[in-house]
Amino acid sequence: MAAVKHVFVIVNPASDNGATARFWPRARRALVDAGLSFAEVSTEGPGHATSLAEKAGEEGYPIVLYVGGDGTANEVANGILRLPTLARPALAALPRGTGGDFPKTMGMAQGPAAAVSRLERGEERTIDVAAATFNGLDGMPVRRWFVNIADAGIGGYVAERVNRTSKAFGGFASFLWATLATFSAMRKPDMRVSIDGTVVFLGPATSAAVCNGPRFGGGMLMAPGARPDDGILDVVVIGDISRGDLALNLPRLYRGTHLSHPKVSAFTGREVLVETPDPVPLEIDGEHPGTTPFHVWVEPGALRVVV
């Protein structure tokens, strides 16, 4: 068994529709019973996990464990990535929340016992991250990283809807309902998608997804071939599909067999630019932080993850 190093734990009590606040005392007991050395802080609002993770790295913690969903994972990763490469702690997970797509990509089992086991083993995997610039919700330029998938178009509308409604029915049902409800009223924006300097798509689109990992939205297998450690990004553009076409093909999206649809295009590259005449909402690791224009590039091997 590997020696367990001191761990900084960041708990998002609002995750999983607020259930994490009740879950954490039991999970904390599992860490104590295992003899793990850790310090803990609960987040107080959006962005707090990022500053906490950055501070943990500055104070020399070798591991930051997040207790929350994909949005919490994103915030913690952003805090870690603000630090110089050699000063970055490893990211560990005790998954909670609505989507849970990032831990699924990393093959992580849920629950306190599984999280403790990962910390005790101390095995790590180095993965790529995607760096991005876009306009924040206040219209000001923002730079941010993501570890899984970002989407311009329907994903942004869906993330905004899911995050302001109850998630009591879980990730699959929440995202499925929000997708169907959003699509019925959505106007397909014109998009210009460029990869490594070449325009690959021009016209109305439902979605342009930039993928470091394969799945998002509570289990949608958007980019079946995406791998978080291959040094490239997978880009999937869903064109101007109809409401009936979406209903017929939504099951294929969950199975990852949608890429053969004539209005779905798939590409790979290291740098992606999505431009639109008017601002289009973005979804980044399950959150809605801003709008297009959206510039993304891969940063290979930038983050260590405890697996």
C-alpha positions as CSV (number, residue, x, y, z in Angstrom):
1,M,0.0,0.0,0.0
2,A,1.4,3.4,-1.0
3,A,2.0,6.0,1.8
4,V,-1.0,8.4,1.9
5,K,0.1,12.0,1.8
6,H,-1.7,14.9,3.4
7,V,-4.9,15.7,1.5
8,F,-6.8,19.0,1.1
9,V,-10.6,18.2,0.8
10,I,-13.0,20.7,-0.9
11,V,-16.6,19.9,-0.2
12,N,-19.4,21.5,-2.2
13,P,-22.4,21.1,0.1
14,A,-24.8,22.4,-2.6
15,S,-24.0,19.6,-5.1
16,D,-26.4,16.7,-5.8
17,N,-29.3,19.1,-5.2
18,G,-28.0,19.9,-1.7
19,A,-27.7,16.3,-0.6
20,T,-23.9,16.5,-0.3
21,A,-24.3,18.6,2.9
22,R,-26.0,15.6,4.5
23,F,-23.7,13.1,2.8
24,W,-20.4,14.6,3.9
25,P,-20.4,13.7,7.6
26,R,-20.6,10.0,6.8
27,A,-18.0,10.3,4.0
28,R,-15.7,12.2,6.4
29,R,-16.0,9.3,8.9
30,A,-14.7,6.9,6.2
31,L,-11.6,9.1,5.7
32,V,-11.0,9.3,9.4
33,D,-11.5,5.5,9.9
34,A,-8.9,4.9,7.2
35,G,-6.4,7.0,9.0
36,L,-6.1,9.5,6.2
37,S,-4.4,12.9,7.0
38,F,-6.6,15.7,5.7
39,A,-7.8,19.2,6.1
40,E,-11.3,20.2,4.8
41,V,-13.2,23.3,3.7
42,S,-16.7,23.7,2.4
43,T,-17.4,26.0,-0.5
44,E,-19.5,29.1,0.1
45,G,-20.5,29.9,-3.5
46,P,-19.5,29.8,-7.2
47,G,-15.8,30.1,-7.8
48,H,-14.8,29.4,-4.2
49,A,-13.5,26.0,-5.0
50,T,-11.1,27.5,-7.5
51,S,-9.5,29.8,-5.0
52,L,-9.4,27.1,-2.4
53,A,-7.6,24.7,-4.7
54,E,-5.1,27.3,-5.7
55,K,-4.3,28.1,-2.1
56,A,-3.9,24.4,-1.2
57,G,-1.3,24.1,-3.9
58,E,0.5,27.2,-2.7
59,E,0.6,25.7,0.8
60,G,2.2,22.5,-0.5
61,Y,-0.7,20.0,-0.4
62,P,0.2,17.2,-2.8
63,I,-3.5,16.1,-3.4
64,V,-6.8,18.0,-3.6
65,L,-9.9,15.9,-3.2
66,Y,-13.2,17.4,-4.4
67,V,-16.5,16.2,-3.0
68,G,-19.1,17.3,-5.6
69,G,-20.1,17.1,-9.2
70,D,-18.5,18.0,-12.5
71,G,-18.9,21.7,-11.9
72,T,-16.9,21.3,-8.7
73,A,-14.3,19.2,-10.5
74,N,-13.9,22.0,-13.1
75,E,-13.5,24.7,-10.4
76,V,-10.9,22.7,-8.5
77,A,-9.0,21.8,-11.7
78,N,-9.0,25.5,-12.6
79,G,-7.4,26.4,-9.2
80,I,-4.8,23.7,-9.7
81,L,-4.0,24.8,-13.2
82,R,-3.4,28.4,-12.2
83,L,-0.2,27.2,-10.5
84,P,3.2,26.5,-12.1
85,T,3.4,23.0,-13.4
86,L,5.7,21.6,-10.7
87,A,3.6,23.1,-7.9
88,R,0.3,21.5,-9.0
89,P,-1.3,19.0,-6.7
90,A,-2.9,15.9,-8.0
91,L,-6.7,16.0,-8.4
92,A,-8.7,13.3,-6.5
93,A,-12.5,12.8,-6.5
94,L,-15.3,11.7,-4.3
95,P,-18.0,12.1,-7.0
96,R,-21.4,13.6,-6.2
97,G,-23.7,15.8,-8.3
98,T,-26.1,15.5,-11.2
99,G,-23.8,14.5,-14.2
100,G,-20.8,12.7,-12.9
101,D,-19.4,12.4,-16.4
102,F,-15.7,13.2,-15.6
103,P,-15.3,10.4,-13.0
104,K,-17.0,8.0,-15.4
105,T,-14.5,8.9,-18.0
106,M,-11.7,8.3,-15.5
107,G,-13.2,4.9,-14.5
108,M,-13.8,6.0,-10.9
109,A,-16.3,4.2,-8.8
110,Q,-18.6,6.3,-6.6
111,G,-18.8,6.3,-2.8
112,P,-16.5,7.0,0.1
113,A,-14.9,3.5,0.2
114,A,-13.8,3.8,-3.4
115,A,-12.4,7.3,-2.9
116,V,-10.4,6.1,0.2
117,S,-9.1,3.1,-1.8
118,R,-7.9,5.4,-4.6
119,L,-6.1,7.7,-2.1
120,E,-4.5,4.7,-0.4
121,R,-3.3,3.2,-3.7
122,G,-1.9,6.6,-4.7
123,E,-1.9,5.7,-8.4
124,E,-2.1,8.7,-10.8
125,R,-2.9,9.3,-14.4
126,T,-1.7,12.3,-16.3
127,I,-4.4,13.8,-18.6
128,D,-4.7,16.7,-21.0
129,V,-6.8,19.8,-20.3
130,A,-8.5,22.2,-22.7
131,A,-7.8,25.9,-22.3
132,A,-10.4,28.3,-23.5
133,T,-11.3,32.0,-23.9
134,F,-14.8,33.3,-24.3
135,N,-17.1,36.1,-23.2
136,G,-18.3,35.8,-19.6
137,L,-22.0,36.4,-18.7
138,D,-21.1,40.0,-18.0
139,G,-19.7,40.3,-21.6
140,M,-16.0,40.6,-20.4
141,P,-13.3,38.2,-21.8
142,V,-12.7,35.1,-19.7
143,R,-9.9,32.5,-19.8
144,R,-10.7,29.1,-18.3
145,W,-9.8,25.4,-18.5
146,F,-12.0,22.4,-18.8
147,V,-11.3,18.7,-18.3
148,N,-14.2,17.0,-20.1
149,I,-16.5,18.7,-22.7
150,A,-17.6,22.1,-23.7
151,D,-20.5,22.8,-26.0
152,A,-21.7,25.9,-27.9
153,G,-25.4,25.8,-28.6
154,I,-28.0,23.5,-27.1
155,G,-25.6,22.4,-24.3
156,G,-25.4,26.0,-23.0
157,Y,-29.1,26.4,-22.9
158,V,-29.5,23.0,-21.3
159,A,-26.9,23.7,-18.6
160,E,-28.5,26.9,-17.7
161,R,-31.9,25.3,-17.4
162,V,-30.7,22.3,-15.4
163,N,-28.7,24.5,-13.0
164,R,-31.7,26.7,-12.1
165,T,-34.2,23.8,-11.6
166,S,-34.5,20.9,-9.2
167,K,-32.2,17.9,-10.0
168,A,-34.0,15.6,-7.6
169,F,-34.6,13.0,-10.3
170,G,-30.9,12.6,-11.0
171,G,-28.6,13.3,-13.9
172,F,-30.1,11.3,-16.7
173,A,-33.7,12.5,-16.2
174,S,-32.6,16.1,-15.5
175,F,-30.5,16.5,-18.6
176,L,-32.9,14.5,-20.9
177,W,-35.9,16.6,-19.8
178,A,-33.9,19.9,-20.2
179,T,-32.7,18.8,-23.7
180,L,-36.1,18.1,-25.0
181,A,-37.6,21.3,-23.4
182,T,-34.8,23.5,-24.7
183,F,-34.8,22.1,-28.2
184,S,-38.5,22.8,-28.8
185,A,-38.0,26.5,-28.5
186,M,-34.4,26.8,-29.7
187,R,-33.4,28.8,-32.8
188,K,-30.4,27.2,-34.5
189,P,-27.6,29.8,-34.6
190,D,-25.2,30.2,-37.6
191,M,-21.8,28.8,-36.6
192,R,-18.4,29.0,-38.2
193,V,-16.2,26.3,-36.8
194,S,-12.4,26.3,-37.5
195,I,-9.9,23.6,-36.5
196,D,-6.2,24.3,-36.7
197,G,-6.9,27.3,-38.9
198,T,-9.2,25.6,-41.4
199,V,-12.9,26.2,-41.6
200,V,-14.6,22.8,-41.3
201,F,-18.3,23.9,-40.7
202,L,-20.3,26.9,-41.8
203,G,-24.1,27.2,-41.3
204,P,-26.9,26.7,-38.8
205,A,-26.1,24.2,-36.0
206,T,-27.7,22.7,-33.0
207,S,-24.4,22.1,-31.2
208,A,-20.6,22.3,-31.6
209,A,-19.0,20.2,-28.9
210,V,-15.3,20.4,-28.1
211,C,-14.4,17.2,-26.3
212,N,-11.4,16.2,-24.2
213,G,-13.5,13.3,-22.8
214,P,-16.2,11.2,-24.5
215,R,-19.4,11.8,-22.5
216,F,-21.4,14.7,-21.0
217,G,-25.0,15.7,-20.0
218,G,-25.5,12.8,-17.6
219,G,-24.3,10.1,-19.9
220,M,-24.6,11.3,-23.5
221,L,-21.7,9.7,-25.4
222,M,-21.0,12.7,-27.6
223,A,-17.5,11.7,-28.8
224,P,-16.9,8.0,-28.4
225,G,-13.3,8.2,-29.6
226,A,-12.2,11.0,-27.3
227,R,-9.4,10.2,-24.9
228,P,-8.3,12.6,-22.2
229,D,-4.6,11.8,-22.7
230,D,-4.1,11.6,-26.5
231,G,-3.0,15.2,-27.0
232,I,-5.9,16.1,-29.3
233,L,-9.5,17.4,-29.1
234,D,-12.5,15.7,-30.7
235,V,-15.0,18.1,-32.2
236,V,-18.6,17.0,-32.9
237,V,-20.9,19.4,-34.8
238,I,-24.7,18.6,-34.9
239,G,-26.2,20.6,-37.8
240,D,-29.7,21.9,-38.3
241,I,-31.8,18.9,-37.2
242,S,-35.5,18.9,-36.7
243,R,-37.5,18.2,-33.6
244,G,-38.6,14.8,-34.9
245,D,-35.0,14.0,-35.9
246,L,-33.8,14.7,-32.4
247,A,-36.5,12.6,-30.8
248,L,-35.7,9.7,-33.1
249,N,-31.9,9.9,-32.7
250,L,-31.5,10.9,-29.1
251,P,-31.1,7.2,-28.0
252,R,-28.2,7.0,-30.5
253,L,-26.5,9.9,-28.7
254,Y,-26.5,8.0,-25.5
255,R,-25.1,4.9,-27.2
256,G,-22.5,6.9,-29.2
257,T,-23.8,5.7,-32.6
258,H,-25.0,9.2,-33.8
259,L,-21.8,10.0,-35.7
260,S,-23.1,8.3,-38.8
261,H,-26.1,10.7,-39.0
262,P,-25.9,12.8,-42.2
263,K,-26.2,16.1,-40.2
264,V,-23.5,15.1,-37.7
265,S,-19.8,15.9,-38.4
266,A,-16.8,14.8,-36.4
267,F,-13.3,16.2,-36.5
268,T,-10.1,16.2,-34.5
269,G,-7.4,18.8,-33.9
270,R,-5.5,20.8,-31.3
271,E,-7.1,24.3,-31.7
272,V,-10.7,25.1,-32.2
273,L,-12.5,28.4,-32.9
274,V,-16.4,28.7,-32.8
275,E,-17.7,32.0,-34.1
276,T,-21.3,33.2,-34.3
277,P,-23.0,36.4,-35.5
278,D,-24.7,36.8,-32.1
279,P,-23.7,35.4,-28.7
280,V,-24.5,31.7,-28.2
281,P,-24.4,30.2,-24.7
282,L,-21.7,27.8,-23.7
283,E,-21.7,24.7,-21.5
284,I,-18.4,23.9,-19.9
285,D,-18.1,20.9,-17.7
286,G,-21.8,21.1,-16.8
287,E,-21.9,24.8,-16.1
288,H,-23.0,27.9,-18.1
289,P,-20.2,30.5,-17.7
290,G,-20.5,32.6,-20.9
291,T,-21.0,32.8,-24.6
292,T,-19.2,32.7,-28.0
293,P,-16.8,33.5,-29.5
294,F,-15.2,30.4,-28.2
295,H,-11.4,29.7,-28.7
296,V,-10.1,26.4,-27.4
297,W,-6.7,24.7,-27.4
298,V,-5.3,21.5,-25.9
299,E,-2.6,21.6,-23.2
300,P,-1.3,18.0,-23.1
301,G,-0.4,16.3,-19.9
302,A,-1.3,19.3,-17.7
303,L,-3.1,17.6,-14.9
304,R,-2.5,14.6,-12.6
305,V,-5.5,12.7,-11.4
306,V,-5.6,10.1,-8.6
307,V,-7.2,7.0,-10.1
